[in-house]
């Protein structure tokens, strides 16, 4: 299956980037593609075969969904492989680069939304993550 990749460079040490990516109180702050969306709750069991659920909604109430899946493999401060609710695979790689961290996300696209839109959505989320980490 085709995969899509997005990435960013965050001006923060890898330990801080990892913490902000994997802590529910942090995830709620950054996990949205735009100011029109919010994550209202996050539950994670950060271990191999652990589950996650992010409850997301449009602030105007027009849409809402649960982003759910299972962690397949976790290497702290380095790697998260997940399987989403619809069996698509996602890999997040964290690479230390001096006092910066490179975050790379590779994912299998779903079949309904145009590819450029899926890539732009995911890039917007990690760009928001970058702003959050660098501003905290």
TAJO-V454542 format. One line per field, one symbol per residue. ss: DSSP state (@ for helix, = for strand, . for the rest). A space follows every 50 residues. Layout:
ss: ???
This chain:
ss: ..========...@@@@@@@@@.@@@@@@@......========...... ========.....============...======....=========..= ========......@@@@@@@@@@@@@@@@@@@@@.
